[in-house]
Amino acid sequence: MVNKFKKLLSIATIASMINGAAIAQEKNKTLGDSSSMANDKPQILSSASTEFSLRLFQQFAPKSDSNVVISPFSAYLALSMALNGAAGSTSQQMAKAMGLGSATIEMLNAQNNALLAKLTNTNSKIQLEIGNAIFSDNATPFRKRFLDLCQQKYDAEIKNVSFADPDTVDSINSWCKNKTRGKIPNIVSKLGRREKMVILNAVYFKGSWASPFKKALTQDDDFTTLTGGKTTIKMMNQVENLSYFQNASFQAVSVPYKSNRQSLYIFLPNKKTKWPMFLAEFTQTNWNEWLSKFSRAKVNLSLPRFNIRFSQDLSSGLEKIGMEEAFDSERANFSNMITPPARAWISRVLQKTYIDVNEEGTEAAAATAVIMGATMAMVQEPPIEFRVDRPFVIALMDNESKEILFLGSVVKP
C-alpha cells in the first residue's frame, strides 16, 4: 500500500516544513554578484532548498520499486555546514548543486540560522527538533575557525575525539539515537582509516492531525502495487474540508497537523498515469505551480496506515546532481575546513529515515552523516617491517656524483 505515498513523503513532509524557508551560498567569497541580490534575495533563498529536494528525490524514487523516504532538509543542513569548509571550484559545484544561484556563504548561514530558530520555536501542539553536530579527529588539523562557525550559525555540538578509538563510532550513533528519540539508533557502522570527520544532522517530528482519523473507520482494503498485484492494507478514512488540487495527471491533498503550520501532502496519480512519467513531473517549476493552486474542498479521504524505515547512501545521487569534485580525494578543495597541505574530501553521505503515519498523526525522524576523508601532508601509513636477518647487499654512494663508492654483499655480519 505504501509504495505510492512513501516515495512522495520525502518531498511532501520536508517541503511543507521548509516551504518558504530560505537558503543561499558560498564561502568567504561570493558565488555570484551579491549586490544583485537586493531585490530578488527572497526568491533565490526560498527556492534553493526546494530545487535541491526535488533533484535529490529524482535520483532515487524513479529507480526503485520499493519504498523511498529521504529527508532533503536534513541533507541540506549537513551539506550547508560542509560547504563552509569548501573553496574554489569545489565550493562552486556544491553551491550550484544545492540550487543557490548567486548568493554568499554569509547569506546561507544567516538564513539557515534563522530557519533553525523558526522551525524549532513551535507551539506545544507538535514536536519538531533539529540537531547538528561535528565529530572531528583530534589528530587531524581541522580549522578551529570552521568548527566555531558551525557552532555559532548551526548550533552544532563540536566533539573533538580520537578517530583511532573504536568507541567514537558508538558515540556518533548514540548522538543520533538521542536526537531522533531512538528512531535512528545508528547512522554509521564503521569508519574507514582515512575518514576523519563526521558532520551530522538529525530531525525529529511528531504531530497529531488537526482532525484525527477515527480508528473505528479503519478497515482492511486492497492496494494495487506497481506490478498490478493486490495486497491487503489498513485503510484510514475520514471526510474533511482540506486543501485540494487536481490536474490531468493526479489528485493531491494537504492534511494539516494541529499546529496548522505543517501538513502532509499526498499526491495520487490517476489510474492511467504511468508511474515513471508521474515522478518526472516533480520539478521545481511544477511544484511551485501546484502549491499555488490548492483550494479548500470537502474530501472523502482514504489513506493507508504505514510505517517505513529507509536507509540510503546519498553519495552517488549528490555526485549526479553536480557535486562530483567534492567526492574526489585528489581534486576536492576543503581548505576552509582543514589546514593545507593536509587535504579533505567528502567520503560518504549517509542518511536513514523513519516515518509512521497512523490515525493519530505522524512520527518521523531522519539522520544524515556527511563523512569527510582526510590525509595529512604525508600520509601516515603503518611502518614497513624491514628485518635484516639474512644475507644482504650494501652500496655506499655519493649522491651528487652518483658514484658508487663501496658495493658489497654481507652474508655473515
C-alpha positions as CSV (number, residue, x, y, z in Angstrom):
1,M,0.0,0.0,0.0
2,V,2.8,2.1,0.8
3,N,4.8,2.5,-2.4
4,K,3.0,5.4,-3.9
5,F,2.6,7.5,-0.9
6,K,6.1,6.9,0.6
7,K,8.1,8.0,-2.4
8,L,6.2,11.3,-2.2
9,L,6.6,11.7,1.6
10,S,10.3,12.5,1.2
11,I,9.4,15.8,-0.5
12,A,6.0,16.2,0.9
13,T,6.8,16.2,4.6
14,I,10.0,18.1,4.3
15,A,8.8,20.5,1.7
16,S,6.0,21.5,3.9
17,M,8.4,22.1,6.8
18,I,10.7,24.1,4.6
19,N,8.2,25.8,2.3
20,G,9.0,29.5,2.4
21,A,12.3,28.8,4.1
22,A,15.5,30.2,2.7
23,I,18.9,29.3,1.7
24,A,21.9,30.7,-0.1
25,Q,25.6,30.2,-0.5
26,E,29.4,30.4,-0.8
27,K,32.5,30.8,1.1
28,N,34.1,33.9,2.5
29,K,33.8,34.9,-1.1
30,T,30.9,35.3,-3.4
31,L,29.3,32.6,-5.5
32,G,27.9,35.4,-7.7
33,D,27.3,39.1,-7.5
34,S,25.8,39.6,-4.1
35,S,24.9,43.2,-4.9
36,S,22.4,41.9,-7.5
37,M,20.5,40.1,-4.8
38,A,19.0,43.0,-3.1
39,N,15.6,42.7,-4.7
40,D,15.4,39.0,-5.6
41,K,17.1,37.6,-2.5
42,P,13.8,36.1,-1.0
43,Q,13.0,34.3,-4.2
44,I,16.5,32.9,-4.6
45,L,16.7,31.8,-1.0
46,S,13.2,30.3,-0.8
47,S,13.7,28.3,-4.0
48,A,17.1,26.8,-3.3
49,S,16.1,24.1,-0.8
50,T,13.1,23.1,-2.9
51,E,15.1,22.7,-6.1
52,F,17.7,20.6,-4.2
53,S,14.9,18.5,-2.6
54,L,13.3,17.7,-5.9
55,R,16.5,17.0,-7.7
56,L,17.7,14.6,-5.0
57,F,14.3,12.9,-4.9
58,Q,14.6,12.3,-8.7
59,Q,17.9,10.4,-8.1
60,F,16.3,7.7,-6.1
61,A,12.5,7.4,-6.3
62,P,12.1,6.6,-10.0
63,K,14.8,4.0,-9.8
64,S,13.3,2.0,-7.0
65,D,10.4,-0.5,-6.9
66,S,10.3,-0.3,-3.1
67,N,9.6,2.5,-0.6
68,V,11.8,5.5,-0.7
69,V,11.7,8.2,2.1
70,I,14.6,10.7,2.2
71,S,15.0,13.9,4.1
72,P,16.3,16.6,1.7
73,F,16.1,19.1,4.6
74,S,18.4,17.1,6.8
75,A,20.9,16.5,3.9
76,Y,20.7,20.2,3.0
77,L,21.7,21.4,6.5
78,A,24.5,18.9,6.8
79,L,25.9,19.9,3.4
80,S,25.5,23.5,4.2
81,M,27.9,23.1,7.1
82,A,30.3,21.2,4.9
83,L,30.1,23.9,2.3
84,N,31.5,26.4,4.8
85,G,34.7,24.3,4.5
86,A,34.9,24.2,0.7
87,A,36.7,26.6,-1.5
88,G,37.3,27.2,-5.2
89,S,35.6,25.1,-7.8
90,T,34.5,22.6,-5.1
91,S,32.5,25.3,-3.4
92,Q,31.1,26.5,-6.7
93,Q,29.9,22.9,-7.7
94,M,28.4,22.3,-4.3
95,A,26.5,25.6,-4.3
96,K,25.2,25.0,-7.8
97,A,24.0,21.5,-6.9
98,M,22.3,22.9,-3.9
99,G,20.4,25.4,-6.1
100,L,21.9,28.5,-4.6
101,G,22.5,30.6,-7.7
102,S,24.2,33.9,-6.8
103,A,24.5,34.2,-3.1
104,T,27.2,34.4,-0.4
105,I,28.0,31.9,2.3
106,E,27.1,34.6,4.8
107,M,23.6,34.7,3.4
108,L,23.3,30.9,3.5
109,N,24.4,30.8,7.1
110,A,22.2,33.6,8.2
111,Q,19.2,32.1,6.5
112,N,19.8,28.7,7.9
113,N,20.3,30.1,11.4
114,A,17.0,32.0,11.2
115,L,15.3,28.9,9.7
116,L,16.5,26.7,12.6
117,A,15.3,29.1,15.1
118,K,11.9,29.5,13.4
119,L,11.3,25.8,12.9
120,T,12.2,24.8,16.4
121,N,10.3,27.6,18.1
122,T,7.0,25.9,17.6
123,N,4.0,25.6,19.9
124,S,3.2,22.6,22.1
125,K,0.9,21.1,19.6
126,I,3.7,19.4,17.7
127,Q,7.3,18.4,18.3
128,L,9.9,19.4,15.8
129,E,13.5,19.0,17.0
130,I,16.6,19.6,14.9
131,G,20.2,18.9,16.0
132,N,23.6,19.4,14.4
133,A,27.0,18.0,15.5
134,I,30.5,17.6,14.2
135,F,32.8,14.8,15.4
136,S,36.3,15.6,14.3
137,D,39.5,13.7,14.8
138,N,41.8,15.5,17.3
139,A,44.9,14.3,15.4
140,T,43.9,16.0,12.1
141,P,44.4,19.7,11.5
142,F,40.8,20.8,11.0
143,R,40.5,24.6,11.2
144,K,39.1,25.9,14.5
145,R,37.5,28.8,12.5
146,F,35.4,26.3,10.6
147,L,34.3,24.4,13.7
148,D,33.5,27.7,15.6
149,L,31.4,28.9,12.6
150,C,29.3,25.7,12.6
151,Q,28.8,26.0,16.3
152,Q,27.7,29.7,16.1
153,K,25.5,29.5,13.0
154,Y,24.1,25.9,13.2
155,D,24.3,25.4,17.0
156,A,26.4,22.4,16.2
157,E,27.8,20.4,19.0
158,I,31.6,20.1,18.5
159,K,33.2,16.8,19.6
160,N,37.0,16.6,19.2
161,V,37.8,13.0,19.7
162,S,40.2,10.3,18.6
163,F,39.1,8.5,15.5
164,A,41.6,5.8,16.4
165,D,39.3,4.9,19.3
166,P,36.6,2.4,18.2
167,D,34.3,3.9,20.8
168,T,34.0,7.0,18.6
169,V,31.5,5.2,16.3
170,D,29.4,4.3,19.3
171,S,29.4,8.0,20.4
172,I,28.3,9.1,16.9
173,N,25.5,6.6,16.9
174,S,24.4,7.4,20.5
175,W,24.1,11.1,19.4
176,C,21.8,10.1,16.5
177,K,19.7,7.8,18.7
178,N,19.3,10.5,21.3
179,K,18.4,13.2,18.8
180,T,15.8,11.1,17.0
181,R,14.1,9.7,20.1
182,G,15.5,6.2,19.4
183,K,14.1,6.0,15.9
184,I,17.5,6.1,14.2
185,P,19.6,4.1,16.6
186,N,22.7,4.2,14.4
187,I,23.9,6.0,11.3
188,V,27.3,4.5,10.7
189,S,28.6,1.0,11.3
190,K,32.3,1.8,11.0
191,L,34.7,4.4,9.8
192,G,37.4,3.9,7.3
193,R,41.1,4.6,8.1
194,R,41.1,7.9,6.2
195,E,37.7,9.1,7.5
196,K,38.4,11.8,10.0
197,M,35.2,13.9,10.4
198,V,31.5,13.3,10.6
199,I,29.1,16.2,10.1
200,L,25.7,15.2,11.5
201,N,22.2,16.5,11.3
202,A,19.1,14.9,12.9
203,V,15.5,15.8,12.6
204,Y,12.6,14.5,14.7
205,F,8.9,15.3,14.1
206,K,5.8,14.2,15.9
207,G,2.5,15.8,15.2
208,S,-1.2,15.0,15.7
209,W,-3.7,15.6,12.9
210,A,-5.8,18.7,13.1
211,S,-8.7,16.2,12.6
212,P,-7.6,12.7,13.7
213,F,-8.9,9.6,11.8
214,K,-11.4,7.6,13.8
215,K,-10.0,4.1,14.4
216,A,-13.4,2.6,14.1
217,L,-13.4,3.6,10.4
218,T,-10.0,2.0,9.7
219,Q,-10.6,-1.3,7.8
220,D,-8.8,-3.8,5.6
221,D,-8.7,-2.8,2.0
222,D,-6.9,-3.6,-1.2
223,F,-3.9,-1.8,-2.5
224,T,-2.6,-2.2,-6.1
225,T,1.2,-2.4,-6.4
226,L,3.3,-1.1,-9.3
227,T,3.2,-4.6,-10.9
228,G,-0.6,-4.7,-10.7
229,G,-0.8,-7.1,-7.9
230,K,-3.1,-6.7,-4.9
231,T,-2.1,-6.5,-1.3
232,T,-4.2,-6.0,1.9
233,I,-3.6,-2.9,3.9
234,K,-5.2,-1.0,6.8
235,M,-7.1,2.0,5.2
236,M,-7.9,5.0,7.3
237,N,-11.0,7.0,6.3
238,Q,-12.4,10.5,7.0
239,V,-14.4,13.2,5.4
240,E,-12.9,16.7,5.9
241,N,-12.6,20.1,4.4
242,L,-9.0,20.1,3.2
243,S,-6.7,21.9,0.7
244,Y,-7.1,20.0,-2.6
245,F,-5.7,20.2,-6.1
246,Q,-6.0,18.1,-9.2
247,N,-4.8,18.2,-12.8
248,A,-4.7,15.8,-15.7
249,S,-2.1,13.6,-14.1
250,F,-3.0,13.4,-10.4
251,Q,-5.1,14.4,-7.4
252,A,-3.4,16.0,-4.3
253,V,-4.5,16.8,-0.8
254,S,-2.8,18.6,2.1
255,V,-3.7,17.1,5.5
256,P,-2.8,19.5,8.3
257,Y,-1.4,18.8,11.8
258,K,-2.7,20.5,14.9
259,S,-0.3,23.4,14.6
260,N,-1.6,24.1,11.0
261,R,2.0,25.0,10.3
262,Q,2.9,21.6,9.0
263,S,0.9,19.4,6.7
264,L,1.3,16.1,4.9
265,Y,0.9,16.5,1.2
266,I,-0.3,13.4,-0.7
267,F,-0.1,13.1,-4.5
268,L,-2.1,10.3,-6.1
269,P,-1.5,9.6,-9.8
270,N,-4.6,8.9,-11.9
271,K,-5.0,5.2,-12.8
272,K,-3.9,5.8,-16.4
273,T,-0.8,7.9,-15.4
274,K,2.4,5.9,-15.8
275,W,4.4,5.9,-12.6
276,P,7.8,7.0,-14.2
277,M,6.1,9.8,-16.1
278,F,4.3,10.9,-12.9
279,L,7.6,11.1,-10.9
280,A,9.3,13.0,-13.7
281,E,6.7,15.8,-13.2
282,F,8.2,16.7,-9.8
283,T,10.3,19.7,-10.9
284,Q,10.7,23.0,-9.1
285,T,8.6,24.8,-11.7
286,N,5.7,22.3,-11.4
287,W,6.0,22.2,-7.7
288,N,5.6,25.9,-7.3
289,E,2.7,26.0,-9.7
290,W,0.9,23.1,-7.9
291,L,1.3,24.7,-4.4
292,S,-0.3,27.9,-5.7
293,K,-3.4,26.1,-6.9
294,F,-4.6,24.3,-3.8
295,S,-8.0,25.3,-2.6
296,R,-10.5,24.2,0.1
297,A,-12.8,21.3,-0.7
298,K,-14.7,18.6,1.1
299,V,-12.6,15.5,0.6
300,N,-13.5,11.8,1.3
301,L,-10.0,10.7,2.2
302,S,-8.9,7.1,2.4
303,L,-5.2,7.0,3.4
304,P,-3.2,3.9,4.2
305,R,-1.7,3.4,7.6
306,F,2.0,2.8,7.2
307,N,5.4,2.6,8.8
308,I,8.7,2.8,6.9
309,R,12.4,2.6,7.7
310,F,14.7,3.7,4.9
311,S,18.5,3.8,4.5
312,Q,20.4,5.3,1.6
313,D,23.9,6.3,0.7
314,L,23.2,9.6,-1.0
315,S,26.7,10.0,-2.4
316,S,26.0,8.8,-6.0
317,G,22.9,11.0,-6.2
318,L,24.7,14.0,-5.0
319,E,27.5,13.4,-7.5
320,K,25.0,13.1,-10.3
321,I,23.4,16.5,-9.5
322,G,26.7,18.2,-9.7
323,M,28.9,17.6,-6.6
324,E,31.5,15.3,-8.3
325,E,34.6,17.3,-7.2
326,A,33.7,17.3,-3.5
327,F,33.9,13.5,-3.5
328,D,37.2,13.3,-5.4
329,S,40.1,12.9,-3.0
330,E,42.5,14.3,-5.5
331,R,40.5,17.4,-6.7
332,A,38.4,18.3,-3.7
333,N,39.2,21.7,-2.1
334,F,38.1,21.9,1.5
335,S,40.9,24.3,2.5
336,N,38.5,26.4,4.6
337,M,38.0,23.3,6.7
338,I,41.4,21.8,7.0
339,T,44.9,23.3,7.2
340,P,46.9,22.7,3.9
341,P,48.8,20.8,2.8
342,A,46.5,18.3,4.6
343,R,43.6,17.5,2.3
344,A,39.9,16.7,2.9
345,W,37.0,15.5,0.7
346,I,33.5,14.0,1.2
347,S,33.9,10.3,1.6
348,R,30.2,9.4,2.0
349,V,26.9,11.0,2.7
350,L,24.7,8.5,4.6
351,Q,21.0,9.0,5.5
352,K,18.5,7.0,7.5
353,T,14.8,7.9,7.8
354,Y,11.8,6.7,9.8
355,I,8.1,7.6,9.3
356,D,4.9,6.3,10.9
357,V,1.6,7.5,9.7
358,N,-1.5,6.4,11.7
359,E,-4.9,7.6,12.9
360,E,-3.5,10.0,15.5
361,G,-0.9,11.6,13.3
362,T,2.7,11.2,12.2
363,E,6.1,10.5,13.8
364,A,9.1,10.9,11.6
365,A,12.9,11.1,12.1
366,A,16.0,11.4,9.9
367,A,19.7,11.4,10.4
368,T,22.3,12.5,7.9
369,A,26.1,12.0,8.2
370,V,28.5,13.8,5.9
371,I,31.7,11.8,6.4
372,M,34.9,13.6,5.5
373,G,38.0,11.8,4.4
374,A,41.3,13.5,5.2
375,T,45.0,12.9,4.7
376,M,48.0,14.7,6.3
377,A,50.7,16.3,4.2
378,M,52.4,12.9,4.4
379,V,50.1,10.0,4.7
380,Q,50.9,8.2,7.9
381,E,51.0,4.6,6.7
382,P,51.8,1.8,9.2
383,P,55.6,1.3,9.3
384,I,57.1,-1.2,6.9
385,E,58.8,-4.1,8.5
386,F,62.5,-4.4,7.5
387,R,64.3,-7.1,9.4
388,V,67.8,-7.6,8.1
389,D,68.2,-11.2,9.3
390,R,69.7,-12.8,6.2
391,P,72.4,-12.0,3.7
392,F,72.2,-8.5,2.2
393,V,74.0,-6.1,-0.2
394,I,75.4,-2.7,0.6
395,A,76.2,0.3,-1.6
396,L,77.9,3.4,-0.3
397,M,77.2,6.0,-2.9
398,D,78.0,9.7,-3.5
399,N,74.5,11.1,-4.1
400,E,75.7,14.2,-6.0
401,S,78.0,12.4,-8.5
402,K,76.1,9.2,-8.3
403,E,79.4,7.4,-7.9
404,I,79.2,4.1,-6.1
405,L,82.0,4.4,-3.5
406,F,81.6,1.0,-2.0
407,L,79.5,-2.0,-3.0
408,G,79.3,-5.3,-1.3
409,S,77.3,-8.2,-0.1
410,V,77.1,-9.2,3.5
411,V,76.4,-12.9,4.2
412,K,77.8,-13.1,7.8
413,P,77.9,-9.8,9.7
